Amino acid sequence: MASFARWCYRHRIIVVIAWLAVLLSVFGVERFVGSAYSDTFTLPGTESSRALDLLASALPKQSGDSDTIVWHVPSGSVSDPAVQTRIGALLKQVAAVPTVAAVRSPYSPAGAAQISQDGRTAYATVAFSKLAPSLPKADVRRVMALVKAAGTASLQVEIGGQAIEQFNRTPPSNSMAIGLVAAAIIILLAFGSLFGMALPLIAAVVALGTATFAIDLFSHAMSVSSIAPTLAALIGLGVGIDYALFILTRHRDGLRAGLSPEDAAVRSLNTAGRAVLFAGGTVCVALLGLLVLRLSFLTGMAYASVITVVLTMATALTLLPALLGFMGPRVLSRRERRRLAESGPEEAHTSGFWARWAGFVSRRPVILALAALVVMLTLASPVIDLRLGLSDAGNDPASSTTRKAYDLLANGFGPGSNGPLLLVAQVGTPADTAALGVLTQSLQHMPGVAAVVPFPSKPGAKVAVVQVVPASAPQDVKTSELITHLRTTVIPAAEKGSGLRVLVGGATAIFDDFAAIISGKLPLFIGVIVALGFLLLLIAFRSFLVPATAAVMNLLAAAASFGVIVAFFQWGWGSNLLGLGKAGPVEAFLPVIMLAVLFGLSMDYQVFLVSRMHEEWVHTHDNRHSVILGQATTGRVITAAAAIMIAVFTAFVFGGQRVIAEFGIGLAAAVFLDAFILRTVLVPSIMHLFGRANWWLPRAVDRHMPHLSVEPTSDEEREA
């Protein structure tokens, strides 16, 4: 690593030009071929998926997305001639949009149930020929424009549904800028040097720019969700600045210790650079753990994020030392350069806040460890009540058309009208049709069912569809219980003795199945990423206790962050305050993505902290001294990097989108707890209590493991 670092430093012009060439080349190819993102996902083997496949094969016009146009009059009736004329013209125009397969109007003979009992609210169902992720944006935009133009002062017209939700679901465009500004301010406050502030940002921006265009190209090779670049950018911005800060901090320490800029850069890469390699490896392992779920859209997210992490590692290990060559000693503040000239070299962090804090922790490890553990367990306690599901349009911003349509439907027809279930039945004989009729009649009187609407079918049709409107909202636990009751009790009883086969489908059932799949595979996912992370740290530090402690700390941080999410969103303690709607379940895909990110970031901090301790342990074999020095020398960079990520993640909370806000609150809470409680208090306290046992490994195990040390060997130190 030392010779590689020295080459990058001495050939800095070549390195910078090479990175610019890579960035411009990827950008040029991306501009030529574009991207091919896809938000489709499949749930193979689930009942809702089989229902969708049956609809697609037998009734293709009914297998696409189904959205709802809702209108309301404050006085009079929606059946008034003027209202009928205006809405009739709107529905005719909507029906003419290319991907609209059909429009079911309440003014048709079979549409009486689509007008509320008070006569002031009505809705029309817009059936698209494709699922929401596959619809052309131009068609969705056209439908939305027609609906918006139809409203008047005395006629409110809104539209809701999956197609509209996905069209409006755009990531906050200013979050990246907010993150970079926050990073600049925090680094400037921490280091007091404009040049020291600029270098990590330059490295991160080059990596993120290259990664963004590379992911666009990668989307042609496999299915990648449109939110993957946003997620990858969040991760990349966090770890990119982490890596650059860690290397830069070691470089600055070397300069203050009297090394030349070149020797300081080489030593920083030879020590901190190795930690970056291992930290980046753990992040990639955690992200690739998503592959065990075997869900295509999560697989695309995993690969996109790994591409970003690899590029951030590459810029930190090549571009950053090259930039250090241009900066020389100016990465130190003027005060630091003046003190160095007047007082001579000094060892880093032998005094100051972090040195004093590290000494305090060493003297009070038991009480501090217990206090930190109580805080973490208290925050983690709500996770016992975690319920995965689907937030719906009721959690959209109050000003959005989807939220207004949701509220109008709920007020006029009941909350279940926003997420009806579809019973897709195979009927081969008249006896099967009769059995379906009996089932339909029994459902009309079943608790938890608000309405049952059989769809018209042609004589001799082999597939029939019945709409079941729950009495509860789509995200309500009672709706999930209704789906389970239908599948396990009601429908099997109706099918008995006949050839009738009925599947429960629809958007609400799809997301309920999705939540069940995630919940079922979550233990496997956690086990895989914990085990792989343990093995990496075992090889890196040649110790059982260090990786075991890291695994427990990571699980504790994840549990505490999910506890915060449950209290904030599922219990509703904070969601209303931010305009994010009422209490509801946690988004089903949130845990796996957050766990992958959190395990990666937590391992970052663990590697940065412990690698410095281990480096000192190798030289002194004094555990207390090694833990104190490791904490004192890394405390500032870990907390500074954490503060940057907290600012970035918090910025996403105020965008008005519940899903994004869940990520923002969860990640910000996790990073805060990890950096300011676990790595600052609990981990060093426990390592003081364990003593020399921290670094114990049986010789038999040591002999059979590859030697991939985070610290340089003696020969490499002499070379540096």
N, C-alpha and C positions, 0 to 999 in steps of 0.2 A: 504493500500500500504506500510505503514511503517513496519508493522510486516513481510510482505512478503519480503521486501527488506532486513530486518535484517536477516531473515532466509537464504536468498541466500548468504549474506555476510559471515555468520558464518559457513555455510555448503558449502563453496566454492569448496572444493574438490569433493563433491558429484555432484554439479552442472556442473563442468567442465567434469567430467567423463560421466555424463548423456548426455551432448551435443556431446561428442566424440562418445558415443555409438549410438546416433541417426544418426549422420553423417555417421558412418561406416555401420550401418544397411541399411540405404537408398542406400548407394553406393553399398553394396553387392547385394541387390535385383535388383538394376538397371543393374549391370553387368550381372546378370543372365537372366533377361527378356528383357533388351534393351529398345529401344524407338519405337514409332510408329507414327512419325510425318506425317502429311498430308497437302499438300499445295492446295488441291482442295477447291473450293468454288462455291456455287450456288447462282444464282440470280433468285429466284422463281418469276414467273409472268412476267418476262421481255420478250420482243420479241426475243432477241438474245438467251436467254435460251430455248425458245420454238423451235427456229430454230435448236439448237444443239440437243435437244431431238428428233426432227423429223429426223435429219440426223442419229442419233444413232440407231433409230428403223428401218429406211428404208434402210439406206446405212451405215452400221457400219464401213466399211473400210474407209469412208470419214469423219467420225466424230471425228477422233483423231487429234493430233497436226500435223500441216503442216509446215515444215521448208524448207529452201532453200539453195541449194549449188550453188554458183556463181563462175564462172571462167572468167578470162580476159587475153588477150594477148596484149602486148604493140605494137606489129606489126604483120602483117599478118591477119589471120582470125581464129575464133574458129571452123570453118568448115574444116580447114586443116586436112589431114588424120592423122598426128602424134597426133594432139590435140584430134581428135575424138577417136582414139585408146586408148589413156591414160585415157580420161574421161569416155569412155565406160566401161573400166575395173573397174574404181572406182564406177560407178553407179551400176554395176553388183554386186560388193562386198557389197555395201550399201543395196541393195535390199535383200541380204541374211541375214541381221541382223534380229533376231526373231520378234521384234515388229515393223518392217518397213512393212507396208501394201502394198505400191506401190511406184514406182519412175517414175515420168513423165519426160522423157528426151526431150531436144530440137531437138535431132536428129531423133525423130520418125516422121511419116507423119503428125501428128497433132501438132507438137511442133515448127513450124516455128516462131510463135509469141514470143518464148522464146529466140530468138537471136536478139540482138540489131541491129538497122539500119546500124551502121557502121561495123557490123560483128565482133567486138572485144570482146564483152561481151555476155555471155549466162548463163542461170540458169536452174536447174532441181529442181522440187518440190518433196520433200521426205514426203510422207504421213505415219505417224505413226498410229498404231491401237489404241492408247490410248492418252488421253490428257497429256500435258507436265508434270503436277505434279505426274501423275501415272506411268510414264515411268520408267523402271529399269535404274538406273544410269550406269550400265555396258553397256547397249545398246547405250545410248547416248555417252558414252566415246568411244565406238568402232567406231561409225560414225565419231566422231570428229578426232580420230586417223587416220582413212582412208583418210579423207579430207586433213589433214595436210601432210600426206605422198605423196599425189598426186601432190603437188605443185613442181615447178622447177624454175630455174632462169628466164625462158622465159614464164612461165605459173603460174599465181596467182590463187589459189583456196581457197575460203573462205566459211564459212557456218554461217547462221543466223536463227533466229526463237525462239519461246518461249521455246522449249526444251533446246536449247543451252544456252539461257539467264538464265534459272533457274539453269542449271547445273553449270554455272560459277558464280552464285550469292551467294558467300560465305561471311559471315561476317568477318571483319578484326580480325584476331586471336590475335593481340597484343594490342587491345584497352583496354582490362581489365588490362593488365600489366601496360600500360601507365597511366590508371586511378589510380591504386594503388600507383605507383611511385609519381604521382602528388599529391595525397592525403598525402602521407608520408612527402613530402617536405613542403607542405602548413601547415600541422598541426605542424611540427617541427618548422617552422618559427613563427607560431602563439603562440605556447606554450613553446618552448625552452626546451622540455623534450622528451628524446627518449622513455621513458615508456609511457608518455602521448600520443605520436605519435602512439605507437604500439597498444594500447588497442582498439581504434575505428576500426583499420584495421583488427585486429584479429576477433572482433565481426562480421564485415561485411563479411569477408572471410568465416567464419563458416556458416553464414546465406546463403550466395550465393552458397556455395558448396552444402549444404543440399537442397536448393531450386532447383538447377539445376538438381540434381538426382531425386528429387520429381516430377519435371515437366516431366522428361523423363517417369516416371511411370504413371503420369496423362494422358499422350498422348495415353495410351491404353484405357482409359475410355471415351474419347471424342476426336473430331477432334481438333488438335492443330497444328498450322503452324510451319514450321521449323525455322522461324525467331522469334518465341515467346520467346525462351530462351535468345536470344540476347537482345530483348526489355526488358524482365524481369530483366536481369542482369544490364542493364543500369539504370533502375528504382531502383533496389535493391541497387546498389552501391551508388547511390545518396542519397536515403532516409536512408540507413543503416548508412552511415557516418554522415549524418545529426543528426539522433537520438542519436548515440553514442557521438558525439561532444557536443550536448546539455546537456546530462546527465553529461558528463565528466566536462564540464565547470562549472555547478552548484556544482559538487563535489570539484573542485579546489577552487571555491569561498568559500565553507565551510571550507576547510583546511586553507585558508588564514585568515578566520575569527576566527580561533582558535579552530574549532571543531576537535574531534578525527577522524581518517580515517573512523571508522565505522559509527559514527554519521553523518559525511559529506556524506557518501555514502547513508545512509538511507534518509537524507533530500533531496538529489538530486533525488532519485527515487520517493520520496513522493511529489515532486514538478515538476521537469522536466519530471519524468516518466509519470505523468498524462498527461502532454502536448504531450508526445510521443504517448500515447494511442489515444488521440483525433486526433492528426495529422495523425497517421496511419489509423484511421477510415475514415478520409476525403479522403485520397489517395485511399483507397479501394472503397469508394462510387463513386469517380470519375471514377475509372477504371471499376467498374461494370455498370456504365452508358452506356458502350459500348453494353450492352445486349439489350437496347431498339432498336438498329439498326437491330436486328434479322438476322445478317449475321454470319454464323457458324465460319468462320476463325477469325473474330474479337472477337467472344465469347470465343474461345480458348485462344486468346491472353490476354483477360481480366482475365480469371481464372488463367492463368499462372503467370501473374503479381501480382495478389492478393496473391497467394501462397507465392511469394517472399517477399512481403511487410509484411505479417503476420509473417514470419520467422525472418525478420530483427527486427520487434518489439519484438519478443520473445527473441532474443539474447540480444537486448539492455536492456531489463527489467530483465533478469535472468543471462546471462553469464557475462555481463559487471560488475554488482556489485560483482559477484564472483571474477572476475579478479582484481577489485579494492582492494579486500581483500588481494591479493598476493602482490600488488604494494605498499600499505601503502602510506606514504607521497611522494614517489618518482615520482608521477605524476606531482609534481611541479618541476620546474627547480632548479638547485643548487642555483642560485641567489635568487629565491623566497624563498627557504627553509632557506637560510642564513639571508635574510631580516626578515623573520618571527621570527627566533630565536633572532635576534638583536633588532628589533623594536616592536615585539609583534603583536597580531592580528590586521587586518585592514578590513574595509568594502570594498567589491569588487567594483571596477570601480567608486570610488568617485573622481578619477582623471584620467588623461590620455586622449588620443585622443577622444575616444567615449563619454566620459563624457563631454568634451569640445564641441564636435559636437552636442550632444543632447541638451546642453544648448543653442547653437547657433540657432538650429531649433526652440526651444521654444520662442526665441526672434524675429524671422523673419518668422512666419508660413505662412503669406499671400503671400509674394513675392516668397518664396521657393515652396509653393504649386502651384502657377501659373507657375513658371519656369518648374517644373517637369511635369505639365500637358501639357504644350506646347511641350516639348520634346516627350512625349508619343504619343500625337495626331499627331504630324508630322510624326513619324515613323509608326503610324498605318494607315495613309492616303492611301498608296498604296493598302491596303486590299480591297478597293472598287472595284479594278480591278481584284480581285482574280478569276482565272478560273481553275477549276478542270479538269483533264484529264489523259492522259497517256504519260509519257516520253517513247521514243522508243530507238532502238539501236543506233540512231544518237547521243544519249547522253552518249553512252558507251565510255570507254577510247579509244583513237585513235589507240592503239596498239592491241586491241582485235579483234578476228576474226569476231565477230558479227558486230562491227562498220565498219570493212573493207567490209564485205558483204553488209551492208546497203548502204555504199557510192557507191559501184560498181553498185548495182541495181538502185540507184537514178540517177547516171550519165548515165547509159545505157538505162533505161526504164522510168525514171521519178520518182519523190518522192513517188507517190501513190502506186507504185509496192511493197513497203515495208509493206503495210497494206491493202490488197484487201478486199473488202466486199464479202460476199456470200449471194446470193438470193436463198433461199431454197423454192421451189414451190411444192404445192400439185396439181397434174394434174390428174383428174379423167376421163376426156373425151377428144376426139380429139379437141373439142372446147376450152377446157382449154389449151391444148398444143399450139393451134393457138394463143390464147390470150397471152401466155407467149412469143411466137415468136414475136408478135407485140411489147410487152414490151421491149424485148431484142433489137429489131431494133431501138426503140425510144431512148433507153439509149445511143446508140452509138453516137448520135448527141446532147446529153444533155450537157450543160455547167457544168464543174466540174468533168466530167467523161473522163478519158484518154483512157480506153479500156474496152471492154465487151467480155468475153470468156465463151460461153456455155460449160459445161462439157458433155462429151459423156454419153448417157444413153441407156439402153437396150429397145427394143420395148416393149410397154405396161407398162413401169415403172410408178409408181404412184408418184414418187418424182423426181424432176429435180433440178439441181444446175447450177446457172449462176454466174460466177465471175465478179465483177465490180471493176475496178481499178480506184480509185479517181485520180484526177489531182494534189491533194495536199497530203502532208505527213500525216501519221496517227495521229500525235499529233496536226496538224493544225486545227484551229477553222473552217476552210472551210470544212474539212472532217466531222466534227460534224454536220454542217449545211446541208451537202449533205445527211447524214443519216436521219436527220429529214425531209428533203424535199422528200426523197424517201418514207418514211413511211406515211407521212401525205397527200401527193399530188399525186405523180407519180404512186405509186403502187395501191392505192384505185381507181384511174381512170382506170387503166388497168384491175382490178378485176371486175369492174362494168359490170353487165349483164352476168357474167359467174360464174362457180364454182371454178375458179382459186383462190388460196390462197397463197400469197407470204410473206415470212418472211425475214427480213434483219438480217443476222448473221455474223459470223466470229469474229476473235480476236479483231479487231478494234471496231466493234459494241458492243461486250461484255463489253469492258472497257468504252465505251461511256455510256452504260446503267448503269454501276457501278457508274460512276461519277454522273449520274442523280439521282440515289438512294441516294447516300451520301448527295448530295446537298439538296434533298428534306427532308431528315431526320435530317439534321444538326441543325435546330432550335429546334426540339424536344430534341435532345441530349443535347444541351447547356442548355435548360430549365431544364431538369431533374437534371443534375449535379450541376447547380447553386442552384436550390431549395433544394436539399438534403444537399449540403454544408452549405447553409444558416441555415437549421434546426439544423444541428449538432452544428454550432457555437452559435446559439441562445440558445441551451440547455447548452452549455459549459460556456458561459459568461453571460447568462441571460441579454441580451441587444439586442435591435433592430439595433442600429447604427453600432455596431462592425461587425455583419455578413453582413449587407447591404454594408458597406464599403469594406469588403473583397470580396464580389461578384463583385462590380464595379471594384476593383483593378485587380481581376483575369481576367475579360473580357478585361480590358485595356491592361494588359500584353500579353494576347493571341493575341489581335488585332495588337499590335505593332510587335510581333514576326512574325505573318503572313505577315505584311507589309514588313518586312525585307526579308522574303522568296520570296514574289512577286517581289520585286525590284531586288533581287539577281538572281533568277532563271527564273521567267516568263518574266521579262524585260531584262534579260541577262546582268545585270550590273557587275556580278562577276563570272558567271558560266564558261565563256570562260577562264578567268584567271586561274582557277583551273583545266582546261582540262576536264570540265564536259559538253561540247557540247554547242550548241546554245540555245537561249531562247526558252522556251516551257511551257506548263501548269504545274501546281503544281500537284503532284501525288494525285490521288483521295482519297486514304485512309489516307493520311498524316494528314488532319485536325482533324479527330475524335481521332486518336491515340495521336497526340500531345496535343489536348485539354484535354484528360483524364490525361495525364502525367503532363501537366502544371497546371491544376487545383489542382491536388494533391500536387505538389511541392509548389505552391503558398500558399495553405492552410497550408502546413508545416510551412512556414515562418510566416504566419499570426498568427498561434497558438503559435509558439515559442515567437514571439514578444509580442503579446497581453496578453498571459497568465502571463508573468512576470509583465506587467503593471497592470493587474487585481489583481494579488496577492498583489501588493503594494496598490492598491486602496481599497481592502478589509480591509487593516490594517489602512490606513491613511485617506481615502476619500478626498485626495488631488489630483485632476486630473493632474495638471501640474507636480507635483513631481513624480507621478506614471508613466506618459509618459516618462519623462526624465530618470528615473531610469530604466524603462523597455528597452528603446532604448540603454542606456549606457551599460547595462549588457548583452544584446543579440547581439549588433552590430557586435562584433568581430566573434562570432560563426556563425552568419548568413552569413557574407561576406566570412569567411573562407570556410564554406561548399559550398557556391555558387562558389567560385574560383575553388574548386575541380571539381565540376560538369561541369563548363565551360571548364576546361582542358580536361576532359573526352569526352565531346560532340564534342569539336573542333578536337580531334584526329580522329574522324570518317569522317571528311570532306575531308581528304587527301587520302582516300582509292580508289578514282577513280570511285566510284559508285554514280550516281546522287541521287538515292533515299536515300541512307545512308547520303549523304552530305546534303540533304534537312533537314533531321532530325537533323544532327549535327549543321548546321547553325541556324535553328529555335530554338532548345532547348538552345543552348549556348546564343543566343540573348535574349531569354525570361528570362533565369535565371539571366543574367547580369542586365537586366532592372528591374526585380522584386526585386533583392537583393540590388542593388546599387542606384536605383531611387525610386521605390515604397516604400519599407520597411525602407529605410534610410532617405528619404526626404518626400514623399507625404503622406504616412500613418500617421507618427507622426505629421506632420504639420496640417493635417485635424483633428486629435484627439485633438490637442491643441485648434483649432478653435471651435470644438464642446463642449469642456469643460465637465461639469458634465453630459451633455446629452449623452455622450458616454455610460454611464452605466445605462440608464433609461430603465425600463420595467414596463408596467402596472401590478398592483398587481393581477388583474383578470387572466392575462396570466401566471404570475409567479406561481399562485396557481395550475394551471392545467398542469404544465410541470414537468417532472421527474427531480430530483436533481442529476445531474452528473457533479459536479464541477471539473474543472481542478486543482484548488487549494485544499490543505488539509483543513479539518475542524480544529477548535481549539483543539478538543480532539486528533485528529491525530497528530497535531503539538507537543502537549505535549508528546505523545507516542514516536515521533521521537526524 
